[in-house]
Each structure stands twice: as C-alpha cells, then as structure tokens.
Amino acid sequence: MSSPFNWKLHGDGRALPPGHVVAPNERLTWPRTIGIGAQHVVAMFGATFLVPLLTGFPPATTLFFSAVGTLLFLVITAGRVPSYLGSSFAFIAPITAATASHSQATALGGVVAAGALLAAVGLLVHFAGAKWIDVVMPPVVTGTIVALIGFNLAPAAWNNFQAAPVTALVTLTAIVLVTVLFRGIIGRLSILVGVVIGYVTAVLRDEVDFAKVADAAWIGLPQFQGPQFDPAVLGLFLPVVLVLVAENVGHVKSVAAMTGQDLDPVTGRALFADGVATMLAGSGGGSGTTTYAENIGVMAATRVYSTAAYMVAGLVGLLLSMMPKFGELIATIPAGVLGGAATVLYGMIGMLGARIWVQNKVDFSDPVNLNTAAIALVIGIANFTWVAGDVSFAGIALGTAAALLVYHVMRSIARVRGTSMEPASPASAPAGVELEKSVQ
C-alpha cells in the first residue's frame, strides 16, 4: 500500500487547464506548492493571532500548536482532508471568563477538556456514522449557538474599542473598505489588512511599545504553560464542542463538494484530529483549534486542494513560532486595533448564525424554531448566569443548553400532540459552518 503522502504530480505540475483541480493526493511542482503553502499561512494569520491577543495567550505558543495541530491533522486523516487548524473563535468567551474568575492555567484545562470531548465525538462518528449529529443539532439549534457566541462577546469588543477610539475606528473603517475595494486574496484578508493599517496608525499615535521586541531573541522555543483542571469552569467550555463539531463537519463537506470526492468516511477522523490538536494546545499554553474557512477560500481561488501545500504551511508556521522576536512583535498590537477588529469579527460570528438559518431555510413561522432561537439568544446576549455550588454556568453554556432543551422538548410534545409545523420531509442539508469564514 502506497503512502498517503506520496503525492502524484498533476499534469506537468505547472499549469492547470480550465475545469481541472489539484486533488488532495496530488501536487504541483514543489516551488509552486511551497508558494501556495506560504499563502495558506498568510490566509490564516490574522484570525489565528487575534484569538491569543484577545485572550492573553502568547501568540507564538498559539502559532506553534496551530502548526503542530495541522501536521497531526494531516497524518490522522491520512492526507485526505486539506485543512489548516487555526485558533477557534468559539473559545474566546470561555477563556476570557475562566481567566477572569480563576486563572489562565484553569482556562487551559477547559481547552483540554473540550478537546477530549471532541476527540470522543470523533471516535463515535467514525464507528457509528454522522447522521445523529443532524438529529441532535438541526440548523435552528446550530445557528442559534453560533449567533449567541458572537453576540455574547459584544461587551469585550467595546472594552477594547474605548481604550483608543481613534485607532479602533481607523481599523474598523479599513476592514470595511478593503472588503469592498479589493477582490481575490486581498479582499479575503480584509481583517489582516485592516489590522496592519490600524497598527500603523497606533504606531504614529505612539500607542505601541517595542521594548520587548528589542529584547527578544531571533531563535528560540515559545513560552509553554501547563493546564489546571477545575470543574467550576468546565461548563463554560463544553458547549464549544458543539460549534467545533459543526465547523469540522462543514469543512469536510465543503472540501468534498469542491473536489468531487466522498470524504464522509474520514469525517470522524477529522473530528478526532481536531480534538487531539486542541488537547495538545491546551496542554502547552495554546488556544483551541479548528478548521479554517480562509484556507477554503484560497483553495477555491487556486483550485489546488493538495495536502502537500498544507504540510508546507504547517512547517512554515512551526518555523515562525520559533522566532521569539516575531512573537513579541505580534504581541505589541494594542487594544484599540483589537477593538476595531473585534467589532467586525464578533458581529460577523453572530450573523453567521443567521446565515445558517437562511442557508437551511429555517422556518420561523414554526413556534418551535422561533422559541428555540428567541430564548437561547436572550440568555446568551444578556449573559444569564447560574451558580450551583462551586460551579458557574454563564450565557454561552446556558444559552446552548436552552437551545437544545427547548427545541427537543417542544418538538417532541408537538409531534405527540399533532401540532408540529415541521415539513414532512425535513431538509438534510448540513448545519455546519465555519466561524472563521467571518474574516473573509
């Protein structure tokens, strides 16, 4: 049996005829493959670094585990699923809350717990199939959970924005304008370009301190930190697993649709791989990972789905993470820039929930769907909190639980009573979506 990483050269490896795509098990010439791999690093760069900057984690450490996670993902999926594992936005709220109420190490314990549960779900999907995911998490539930995560973060965006309103406004304006002024890769990287423009503004306004950059070495390992486990914060992190499941399933289905390959058999592997990568990241001081839609955009533009390019991207990310001076430079991005970017980012996460509803034609004239979304969103946005002894459940956890409970209890009663308004043959379209698509 040949190695899954023994990529075949597509054609002459130099040009793609119209209608052709480079499959995951193929590649172009190595110089072209290396160039596309480096482009994937640029594509995930802005979003991956925003998460540690917003949560207080070391950027270089997050990049290190992102790169290692990507390489592991490629191995576990046997080179069949092209993907870069960047920082998941779904972890921002629970990490921030856990760090504020306990410690950063405790937050890392929550990341590890979420990764372990995701890995367990991956094993279940691998052996039992993925159909049950659509039953437990129909589009109205998935969309609601994604939406409440984004809107729950709104106060955090404002806290950063008001730290330097002028810089934040410049950053926000730049992101908006770049999105509509440019096509192709620049338009898809509007968050990254906007952050660069905001950063230059912050430098001109003397809001950036370069002292740590000057003192940092050029080569060295990133800063590692071990996790601590506290049951009091686990309730904050477990709902994130539902979003990660939706993101990974959506990613696999997207790649399958674009390449014409049947990737259902490796869906469980993809979930398990992301779970293992997230556990590894939390064990060493990095943020949880997920598949990235920015890289889907690069693949769609280049028509190159080769996992060889992602192997290159993982290696490039690993090399960058071992440059402390580079990590310290990223860490100098000030609050005003983060506030401008987060205003767009968090709002887009919220609206991506609505996008799931629209794409899956969720019928809100059905009172079951309406109540599911209405109750869960208010709980999430208002950040309802329930304290049970030493354990505290905040808006995202309670909102997620409410979405699942309200939907399934109301739907079951409506079916028994004959009052259900659901269609006779419900749509089977996947509810999965990738949060990181919001940076495009």
C-alpha positions as CSV (number, residue, x, y, z in Angstrom):
1,M,0.0,0.0,0.0
2,S,1.4,3.4,-1.0
3,S,1.9,6.2,1.5
4,P,-0.9,8.8,1.6
5,F,1.7,11.4,1.3
6,N,3.2,10.1,-1.9
7,W,1.6,13.0,-3.9
8,K,1.2,12.5,-7.7
9,L,2.2,15.3,-9.9
10,H,-0.9,16.8,-11.6
11,G,-0.3,17.1,-15.3
12,D,3.0,18.8,-15.9
13,G,2.8,20.4,-12.4
14,R,3.0,23.9,-13.8
15,A,-0.4,24.9,-15.2
16,L,-4.0,23.9,-14.5
17,P,-6.2,23.5,-17.6
18,P,-9.7,25.0,-17.3
19,G,-12.0,22.9,-15.2
20,H,-9.1,20.9,-13.6
21,V,-8.4,20.8,-9.8
22,V,-5.4,19.5,-7.9
23,A,-6.8,16.7,-5.7
24,P,-5.7,16.2,-2.1
25,N,-3.4,13.3,-3.2
26,E,-1.8,15.4,-6.0
27,R,0.5,18.4,-6.1
28,L,2.1,20.9,-8.4
29,T,5.9,21.3,-8.7
30,W,7.5,21.8,-5.3
31,P,8.3,25.6,-5.9
32,R,4.6,26.2,-6.7
33,T,3.5,24.0,-3.8
34,I,5.7,25.9,-1.4
35,G,4.4,29.2,-2.6
36,I,0.8,28.1,-2.1
37,G,1.6,26.7,1.3
38,A,3.0,30.0,2.4
39,Q,-0.1,31.7,1.1
40,H,-2.2,29.5,3.4
41,V,-0.1,30.8,6.3
42,V,-0.9,34.3,5.3
43,A,-4.6,33.5,4.9
44,M,-5.0,32.1,8.5
45,F,-2.6,34.6,10.0
46,G,-4.8,37.4,11.1
47,A,-7.6,35.3,12.6
48,T,-5.3,32.9,14.3
49,F,-3.4,35.7,16.1
50,L,-6.5,37.6,17.0
51,V,-7.6,34.9,19.4
52,P,-4.4,34.8,21.6
53,L,-4.3,38.6,21.5
54,L,-7.8,38.9,22.7
55,T,-7.5,36.2,25.4
56,G,-4.0,37.0,26.7
57,F,-2.3,33.8,25.4
58,P,1.2,34.1,24.0
59,P,0.9,34.4,20.2
60,A,4.0,32.4,19.4
61,T,2.7,29.5,21.5
62,T,-0.6,29.5,19.8
63,L,1.1,29.5,16.4
64,F,3.3,26.6,17.5
65,F,0.4,24.4,18.4
66,S,-1.6,25.5,15.4
67,A,1.2,24.3,13.2
68,V,1.8,21.1,15.1
69,G,-2.0,20.5,15.1
70,T,-2.1,21.0,11.4
71,L,0.6,18.4,10.8
72,L,-1.2,15.9,13.1
73,F,-4.5,16.6,11.4
74,L,-2.9,15.6,8.0
75,V,-1.5,12.4,9.4
76,I,-4.6,11.3,11.3
77,T,-6.8,12.0,8.2
78,A,-4.3,10.1,6.1
79,G,-3.7,13.1,3.9
80,R,-7.3,13.1,2.5
81,V,-8.6,16.3,4.0
82,P,-6.7,19.6,3.2
83,S,-7.0,21.9,6.2
84,Y,-5.1,24.3,8.4
85,L,-6.0,24.2,12.1
86,G,-6.1,27.8,13.3
87,S,-7.4,29.4,16.5
88,S,-11.1,28.8,17.1
89,F,-13.1,32.0,17.9
90,A,-15.6,29.8,19.9
91,F,-13.0,29.6,22.7
92,I,-12.7,33.4,23.2
93,A,-15.6,33.9,25.6
94,P,-15.0,30.8,27.9
95,I,-11.2,31.5,28.0
96,T,-11.8,35.2,28.9
97,A,-14.4,34.2,31.6
98,A,-12.3,31.4,33.1
99,T,-9.2,33.6,33.2
100,A,-11.0,36.4,34.9
101,S,-12.7,34.2,37.5
102,H,-9.8,31.7,38.1
103,S,-6.6,31.7,36.1
104,Q,-5.1,31.3,32.7
105,A,-4.0,27.8,33.6
106,T,-7.6,26.9,34.6
107,A,-8.7,28.2,31.2
108,L,-6.2,25.9,29.5
109,G,-7.7,23.0,31.5
110,G,-11.1,23.9,29.9
111,V,-9.5,23.8,26.5
112,V,-8.1,20.4,27.1
113,A,-11.5,19.1,28.3
114,A,-13.2,20.5,25.2
115,G,-10.6,18.8,23.0
116,A,-11.1,15.5,24.8
117,L,-14.8,15.6,24.3
118,L,-14.4,16.5,20.6
119,A,-12.0,13.6,20.2
120,A,-14.6,11.3,21.8
121,V,-17.2,12.6,19.4
122,G,-14.8,11.9,16.5
123,L,-14.4,8.3,17.6
124,L,-18.2,7.9,17.9
125,V,-18.7,9.4,14.4
126,H,-16.0,7.2,12.9
127,F,-17.6,4.0,14.2
128,A,-21.3,5.0,14.2
129,G,-21.6,7.5,11.4
130,A,-22.5,11.2,11.4
131,K,-26.3,11.1,10.8
132,W,-27.0,11.5,14.5
133,I,-25.3,15.0,14.5
134,D,-28.0,16.4,12.2
135,V,-30.7,15.0,14.6
136,V,-29.2,16.4,17.8
137,M,-28.1,19.7,16.2
138,P,-30.6,20.7,13.5
139,P,-29.9,24.0,11.7
140,V,-32.0,26.1,14.0
141,V,-30.0,24.9,17.0
142,T,-26.6,25.2,15.4
143,G,-27.3,28.7,14.0
144,T,-28.6,29.8,17.4
145,I,-25.5,28.6,19.2
146,V,-23.1,30.3,16.7
147,A,-25.1,33.5,16.9
148,L,-25.2,33.7,20.7
149,I,-21.4,33.1,20.9
150,G,-20.7,36.1,18.7
151,F,-23.2,38.4,20.4
152,N,-22.1,37.4,23.9
153,L,-18.7,38.8,23.1
154,A,-20.0,42.3,22.2
155,P,-19.0,43.9,25.6
156,A,-15.4,42.6,25.1
157,A,-15.2,44.4,21.8
158,W,-16.4,47.6,23.3
159,N,-13.9,47.4,26.2
160,N,-11.1,47.3,23.7
161,F,-12.6,49.8,21.4
162,Q,-12.9,52.5,24.0
163,A,-9.3,52.1,25.0
164,A,-8.2,54.0,21.9
165,P,-11.3,55.1,19.9
166,V,-9.5,56.8,17.0
167,T,-7.2,53.9,16.3
168,A,-10.2,51.5,16.7
169,L,-12.3,53.5,14.2
170,V,-9.5,53.6,11.7
171,T,-9.1,49.8,12.0
172,L,-12.8,49.2,11.6
173,T,-13.1,51.6,8.6
174,A,-10.1,50.0,6.9
175,I,-11.6,46.5,7.3
176,V,-14.9,47.6,5.8
177,L,-13.3,49.5,2.8
178,V,-10.8,46.7,2.0
179,T,-13.6,44.2,1.9
180,V,-15.4,46.1,-0.9
181,L,-12.4,47.7,-2.7
182,F,-10.5,44.6,-3.5
183,R,-11.2,41.2,-5.0
184,G,-9.2,38.0,-4.6
185,I,-6.8,37.3,-1.8
186,I,-6.6,40.9,-0.5
187,G,-10.4,41.1,-0.1
188,R,-10.5,37.8,1.7
189,L,-7.8,39.0,4.1
190,S,-9.6,42.2,5.0
191,I,-9.2,41.6,8.7
192,L,-5.4,41.2,8.4
193,V,-5.0,44.2,6.1
194,G,-7.2,46.3,8.4
195,V,-5.2,45.3,11.5
196,V,-2.0,46.3,9.7
197,I,-3.5,49.7,8.8
198,G,-4.7,50.1,12.4
199,Y,-1.3,49.1,13.7
200,V,0.5,51.7,11.6
201,T,-2.0,54.3,12.9
202,A,-1.3,53.1,16.5
203,V,2.5,53.5,15.9
204,L,2.0,57.0,14.6
205,R,-0.1,57.8,17.6
206,D,2.6,56.4,20.0
207,E,0.4,53.6,21.3
208,V,2.8,50.8,20.7
209,D,5.7,49.7,23.0
210,F,8.5,47.9,21.2
211,A,10.7,47.3,24.3
212,K,10.0,43.6,24.5
213,V,10.6,43.2,20.7
214,A,14.1,44.6,21.1
215,D,15.0,42.3,24.0
216,A,13.6,39.1,22.3
217,A,15.9,36.6,20.7
218,W,15.6,35.8,17.0
219,I,15.5,32.0,17.5
220,G,14.0,30.0,20.5
221,L,11.1,27.9,21.7
222,P,7.8,29.7,22.5
223,Q,6.6,30.0,26.1
224,F,4.8,26.9,27.4
225,Q,2.4,26.6,30.3
226,G,0.6,23.6,31.7
227,P,-3.1,23.4,32.4
228,Q,-5.0,23.2,35.7
229,F,-8.4,21.5,36.0
230,D,-11.3,23.0,37.9
231,P,-14.9,21.6,37.5
232,A,-16.2,25.1,38.2
233,V,-15.2,26.3,34.7
234,L,-15.8,23.2,32.6
235,G,-19.4,24.3,31.9
236,L,-18.0,27.3,30.1
237,F,-16.1,25.1,27.6
238,L,-18.2,22.1,26.8
239,P,-20.8,24.0,24.6
240,V,-17.9,25.0,22.4
241,V,-17.6,21.4,21.3
242,L,-21.0,21.6,19.5
243,V,-19.6,24.5,17.4
244,L,-16.4,22.7,16.7
245,V,-18.4,19.7,15.5
246,A,-20.4,21.9,13.2
247,E,-17.2,23.6,11.9
248,N,-15.4,20.4,11.1
249,V,-18.4,18.6,9.5
250,G,-19.0,21.7,7.4
251,H,-15.3,21.8,6.4
252,V,-15.3,18.2,5.3
253,K,-18.5,18.6,3.3
254,S,-17.2,21.8,1.6
255,V,-14.0,20.1,0.5
256,A,-15.9,17.0,-0.7
257,A,-18.2,19.3,-2.8
258,M,-15.3,21.2,-4.3
259,T,-13.1,18.1,-5.1
260,G,-15.9,15.7,-6.0
261,Q,-14.6,13.1,-3.6
262,D,-16.5,11.2,-1.0
263,L,-15.0,12.2,2.3
264,D,-17.8,11.0,4.7
265,P,-15.6,8.1,5.8
266,V,-13.0,10.4,7.2
267,T,-15.4,12.8,9.0
268,G,-14.8,11.0,12.3
269,R,-11.0,11.2,11.7
270,A,-11.3,14.9,11.1
271,L,-13.2,15.5,14.4
272,F,-10.8,13.2,16.3
273,A,-7.8,15.0,14.8
274,D,-9.1,18.5,15.8
275,G,-9.9,17.1,19.3
276,V,-6.3,15.8,19.7
277,A,-4.8,19.1,18.4
278,T,-7.0,21.1,20.8
279,M,-6.0,18.9,23.7
280,L,-2.3,19.3,22.8
281,A,-2.7,23.0,22.5
282,G,-4.4,23.4,25.9
283,S,-1.7,21.1,27.5
284,G,1.1,23.6,26.5
285,G,-0.5,27.0,26.6
286,G,-2.1,27.5,23.2
287,S,-5.7,28.1,22.2
288,G,-8.1,25.5,20.9
289,T,-8.0,24.8,17.2
290,T,-10.5,24.4,14.3
291,T,-10.6,24.0,10.5
292,Y,-10.3,27.4,8.7
293,A,-12.5,28.8,6.0
294,E,-10.0,31.4,4.9
295,N,-8.0,28.4,3.6
296,I,-11.1,27.1,1.9
297,G,-11.1,30.5,0.1
298,V,-7.5,30.1,-1.0
299,M,-8.2,26.6,-2.3
300,A,-11.3,27.8,-4.2
301,A,-9.3,30.6,-5.8
302,T,-6.2,28.5,-6.7
303,R,-8.1,25.2,-7.4
304,V,-5.3,23.5,-5.5
305,Y,-6.6,21.1,-2.8
306,S,-3.3,19.4,-2.3
307,T,-2.5,18.3,1.3
308,A,1.2,18.8,0.3
309,A,0.6,22.6,0.4
310,Y,-0.8,22.2,3.9
311,M,2.2,20.2,5.0
312,V,4.3,23.1,3.8
313,A,2.0,25.6,5.6
314,G,2.4,23.6,8.9
315,L,6.1,23.6,8.6
316,V,6.2,27.4,7.8
317,G,4.0,28.1,10.8
318,L,6.3,26.0,13.0
319,L,9.4,27.9,11.9
320,L,7.7,31.3,12.6
321,S,6.6,30.1,16.1
322,M,10.3,29.6,16.9
323,M,11.2,33.2,16.3
324,P,10.6,34.9,19.7
325,K,11.1,38.4,18.2
326,F,8.3,37.7,15.7
327,G,6.0,36.6,18.5
328,E,6.7,39.7,20.6
329,L,6.1,41.9,17.6
330,I,2.6,40.4,17.2
331,A,2.0,40.9,20.9
332,T,2.6,44.6,20.6
333,I,-0.8,45.1,18.7
334,P,-2.6,47.5,21.0
335,A,-6.2,47.4,22.4
336,G,-7.5,50.0,20.0
337,V,-6.6,47.8,17.0
338,L,-8.1,44.8,18.6
339,G,-11.3,46.7,19.4
340,G,-11.8,47.7,15.8
341,A,-11.2,44.2,14.5
342,A,-13.3,42.5,17.2
343,T,-16.3,44.8,16.5
344,V,-16.4,43.3,13.0
345,L,-15.3,39.9,14.0
346,Y,-17.8,39.3,16.8
347,G,-20.6,40.8,14.9
348,M,-19.9,38.5,11.9
349,I,-19.8,35.4,14.1
350,G,-23.2,36.4,15.3
351,M,-24.5,36.9,11.8
352,L,-23.1,33.6,10.6
353,G,-25.6,32.0,12.9
354,A,-28.3,33.8,10.9
355,R,-26.6,32.6,7.7
356,I,-27.0,29.0,8.8
357,W,-30.8,29.6,9.3
358,V,-31.0,31.2,5.8
359,Q,-29.0,28.5,4.0
360,N,-31.0,25.8,5.6
361,K,-34.4,27.6,5.1
362,V,-35.3,27.5,8.8
363,D,-39.0,28.3,9.1
364,F,-39.5,30.8,11.9
365,S,-43.3,30.7,11.5
366,D,-42.9,27.4,13.3
367,P,-43.1,28.3,17.0
368,V,-40.7,25.5,18.0
369,N,-37.9,27.2,15.9
370,L,-38.9,30.7,17.0
371,N,-38.9,29.9,20.7
372,T,-35.6,27.9,20.4
373,A,-33.8,30.9,18.9
374,A,-35.5,33.6,20.9
375,I,-35.0,32.1,24.4
376,A,-31.4,31.0,23.8
377,L,-30.3,34.3,22.2
378,V,-31.6,36.4,25.1
379,I,-29.9,34.1,27.6
380,G,-26.6,34.3,25.6
381,I,-26.6,38.1,24.9
382,A,-27.7,39.1,28.4
383,N,-25.1,36.6,29.8
384,F,-27.5,34.9,32.2
385,T,-25.5,33.2,34.9
386,W,-26.4,30.3,37.2
387,V,-24.2,29.4,40.1
388,A,-24.6,25.8,41.5
389,G,-22.2,25.4,44.5
390,D,-18.7,25.9,43.1
391,V,-19.7,25.6,39.5
392,S,-20.9,28.6,37.5
393,F,-22.7,28.4,34.2
394,A,-22.7,31.7,32.1
395,G,-24.5,32.9,29.0
396,I,-23.0,30.7,26.3
397,A,-23.3,27.5,28.3
398,L,-26.9,28.3,29.5
399,G,-27.9,29.5,26.0
400,T,-26.5,26.3,24.4
401,A,-28.4,24.2,26.9
402,A,-31.6,26.2,26.4
403,A,-31.4,25.8,22.6
404,L,-31.0,22.0,22.8
405,L,-33.6,21.6,25.6
406,V,-36.3,24.0,24.2
407,Y,-36.0,22.6,20.7
408,H,-36.2,18.9,21.5
409,V,-38.8,19.2,24.3
410,M,-41.1,21.4,22.2
411,R,-40.6,19.3,19.1
412,S,-41.3,16.0,20.9
413,I,-44.5,17.4,22.5
414,A,-45.7,18.9,19.2
415,R,-45.3,15.6,17.5
416,V,-47.2,13.8,20.1
417,R,-50.0,16.3,20.1
418,G,-50.1,16.6,16.4
419,T,-49.3,20.3,16.4
420,S,-45.9,20.2,14.8
421,M,-45.4,22.5,11.8
422,E,-42.2,20.8,10.6
423,P,-42.2,19.7,6.9
424,A,-43.0,16.1,6.2
425,S,-39.5,15.5,4.7
426,P,-37.1,17.8,6.5
427,A,-34.1,19.1,4.6
428,S,-31.0,17.1,5.1
429,A,-28.6,20.0,4.3
430,P,-25.7,20.1,6.8
431,A,-26.0,22.7,9.5
432,G,-22.2,23.0,9.8
433,V,-20.5,26.3,9.2
434,E,-17.0,27.6,9.9
435,L,-16.8,30.6,12.3
436,E,-13.5,31.7,10.8
437,K,-15.2,32.4,7.5
438,S,-16.1,35.7,9.1
439,V,-12.6,37.1,8.4
440,Q,-13.0,36.8,4.6
